[in-house]
Amino acid sequence: MISCIFYNLAHILVFMRKIVLLLTVFLAISCAKEEQRVSKIEGKRININDSLAVDEAIEAYIKPYRERIEEDMNKVLSYAPKDMHKSDGELETTIGNLMADLVKSQSEPVYKQRTGKSIDICLLNHGGIRAPIPKGPIKTQTAFNVMPFENSIVVAELTSENVHNMVSYLAEAKRAHPISGLTIKLDANEKVTEALVNGKPIEDGKTYTVVTSDYLQNGGDRMNFLQNPVSLEVLDYKIRNAMIDYFKSVDTIPARLDGRFIQQ
């Protein structure tokens, strides 16, 4: 009798194991991740305009910050005697000359304090000037309009060979890339007849310091002659900040074409 009971229990246990196994397999199959595919995409355009309700709590929170920014942006720093833009000259422009001169002059004391050396040349790019400077008061906003990028100032020490490459690049480009400390003259056939650094011919075997932007030094605008310099000094000084500092230091900014890059 007892042996019969144990025999039946054994069969029951085997049956229960099969049931558990079947349930496990069923659950595994039912829980398997199905491949999801997008069958339809719907969207709704919401125009951001005056019809949208203002969140008073958010408006109250950001109001003092907005007012402070607007106050800073509208602060008058200097004065422009005429409209200055990057198409008012062929190989040089009033705004390009201004930009190159101010970046060179503002960077000079920083570089000299760190290295004991002076800056020979400034080279920027024509396309980096994003807005004109209109005649009248110059505000902080003006600097942000002209230079909206976060480009930083660097000083690259170049061999005389690469300075010659720079001159060749500018002559072939025939574009008003801003320069300072460098004078270039072309003949009627667009050949370089004179290239002077601070009024003197380029000396073979000598190195020259060129202040520029980190963008150009990394090969931007295909200015590869700025790459792999003899030495490189990162000034931790943005071009836009140099503009603001310069505007604060003068009453009226110069607006001139002085023949630094001409074709005769």
Steps between C-alpha positions, in 0.01 A plus 500: 500500500776746600706407197198572280458842657871586440468378141203729439679791664799449273275515194333810632840670556613415146172636365542820704854546368371477145231756574756741653730451200216572257397812692860625502532454125165670443595797717838532327335507158228740605752739661741496207564853370322565175667713234349846510453695179374852443180480302393863522638836611275788583600851593344834570652838428480743789587856405688697761337842492306747711198271506672262741413563862783630718592299803505774761718305742770437237475858373548638851802274554687593180405869490793634709748292299356622168509860614862468614605343168316767301664770709847354436438445128376858448785665687677752273874433482627715214400675178535412129556803271360316194344175389762224495447172317702225336418597143613865503836408349647240265804360682456686828192634676439751775353243737768244411779747572334591828462136606859405417645810668298464819567126538874568457505793742287330767700175480845662504528575877366155594741319268797716597441448871496122450783459250698823492441518123297736283237414239601560139184429302127457547303286257125442520248377243258703293214256560535526877360854497126441522351849513591861417561775750250779426581866546415620849528363853677167539340277760596171659243341270707623204787271596264202525353582159839528330651200677227256617745209517703387799832525312800542728827681430823305453850607397687270263871538440563427132809443290580751227402231249148483642474879506580491127230232466260735679576780255451263204170381646371857539616598151329199340181535706463870409257533787505766769619280785581743784875552552711724721877540512521360148508702177446335162519650152394321182571595140246504219553126451424432869862413577647606834741790446548585868430334833607677817466411866496814710651688205786254437544218246448146626835357610577138416584291807315733735182415688197729525217510751148501357194568713189332363195298603507141620271414207750619240801358684336158477482530121172687455454665159784271382760717675724198546812715538382577856508135600805339665654831612841535664311590818141573594364717780131478590403833656168390655352816352201501265499727195162641604634590845800669337254706296304605807818592690623705206169682454507595867849647462430743214252779447472462121619200301710552185339424163766503233650331199875553512639294212624204702389264222477649150528413134689758299 
